Amino acid sequence: MTTWIAIGLTAAGCYLAKLLGLSVPPGALERPLVRRLAALLPVALLAALTALQTVDDGNGALVVDARLAGLAAAGVVLLLRAPFLLVVAAGVLVTAGCRAIGG
């Protein structure tokens, strides 16, 4: 029964979060600072999730392995302003290469 309580509370929380977002006055969303922050928020969240998935082992411990090397390679290629497909390819190739040599 506790599973259904958790599901119900989660559904209610999601509904209230959506309702809170809809109740913000339109004038508040038109401010330049709010627009800039709203544009940057998805990028910041994606970067945080990527970093967490790269160095976390699932138990909260820090892990340095081939994933970190692939992310670093993708970051370097990104800094060189390469197209997105090349950034992904560099990350994949370096990660696969490190794993192939046992890293």
C-alpha positions as CSV (number, residue, x, y, z in Angstrom):
1,M,0.0,0.0,0.0
2,T,2.9,2.4,0.6
3,T,3.8,2.2,-3.1
4,W,0.4,3.6,-4.0
5,I,0.8,6.4,-1.5
6,A,4.2,7.3,-3.0
7,I,2.6,7.3,-6.5
8,G,-0.2,9.5,-5.4
9,L,2.0,11.9,-3.6
10,T,4.3,12.1,-6.6
11,A,1.4,12.7,-9.0
12,A,0.0,15.4,-6.7
13,G,3.5,17.0,-6.5
14,C,3.9,17.1,-10.2
15,Y,0.4,18.6,-10.6
16,L,1.2,21.3,-8.1
17,A,4.5,22.1,-9.7
18,K,2.8,22.5,-13.1
19,L,0.1,24.6,-11.5
20,L,2.7,26.8,-9.8
21,G,4.4,27.4,-13.2
22,L,1.1,28.3,-14.8
23,S,0.2,30.8,-12.0
24,V,3.3,33.0,-12.6
25,P,2.2,36.4,-14.0
26,P,3.2,36.8,-17.7
27,G,4.9,40.1,-16.8
28,A,7.4,38.4,-14.6
29,L,8.5,36.1,-17.4
30,E,9.1,39.0,-19.8
31,R,12.0,40.4,-17.8
32,P,15.4,40.2,-19.6
33,L,17.1,38.5,-16.6
34,V,14.4,35.9,-16.4
35,R,14.6,35.2,-20.1
36,R,18.4,34.7,-20.0
37,L,18.2,32.4,-17.0
38,A,15.4,30.4,-18.6
39,A,17.5,30.0,-21.7
40,L,20.5,28.8,-19.7
41,L,18.7,26.5,-17.3
42,P,18.4,23.5,-19.6
43,V,22.1,23.7,-20.5
44,A,23.1,23.8,-16.9
45,L,20.9,20.9,-16.0
46,L,22.2,18.8,-18.9
47,A,25.8,19.6,-18.0
48,A,25.2,18.6,-14.3
49,L,23.5,15.3,-15.4
50,T,26.3,14.5,-17.8
51,A,29.0,15.2,-15.2
52,L,27.2,13.1,-12.6
53,Q,26.7,10.1,-15.0
54,T,30.4,10.4,-16.0
55,V,32.0,10.2,-12.5
56,D,29.4,8.4,-10.4
57,D,29.4,4.6,-9.9
58,G,25.8,4.4,-8.8
59,N,26.7,4.1,-5.1
60,G,27.8,7.7,-4.6
61,A,31.5,7.1,-5.1
62,L,33.8,9.0,-7.5
63,V,35.0,6.9,-10.4
64,V,37.6,7.9,-12.9
65,D,37.4,5.6,-16.0
66,A,37.1,5.7,-19.7
67,R,33.9,7.8,-19.5
68,L,35.8,10.7,-18.1
69,A,38.4,10.5,-20.9
70,G,35.7,10.4,-23.5
71,L,34.0,13.5,-22.0
72,A,37.3,15.3,-21.9
73,A,37.9,14.5,-25.5
74,A,34.5,15.7,-26.5
75,G,35.1,18.9,-24.5
76,V,38.3,19.6,-26.3
77,V,36.7,19.0,-29.7
78,L,33.8,21.2,-28.7
79,L,36.2,24.0,-27.7
80,L,37.7,23.7,-31.2
81,R,34.2,24.5,-32.5
82,A,33.7,21.2,-34.4
83,P,30.3,20.2,-35.5
84,F,28.2,18.3,-32.9
85,L,28.5,15.0,-34.8
86,L,32.3,15.2,-34.5
87,V,32.1,16.0,-30.8
88,V,30.0,12.9,-30.2
89,A,32.2,10.8,-32.4
90,A,35.3,12.0,-30.6
91,G,33.8,11.1,-27.2
92,V,32.7,7.7,-28.4
93,L,36.0,6.8,-30.0
94,V,38.1,7.9,-27.0
95,T,35.9,6.1,-24.6
96,A,35.9,2.9,-26.7
97,G,39.7,3.2,-27.2
98,C,40.3,3.5,-23.4
99,R,38.0,0.6,-22.7
100,A,39.8,-1.5,-25.4
101,I,43.2,-1.0,-23.8
102,G,41.7,-1.7,-20.4
103,G,41.1,1.7,-18.9
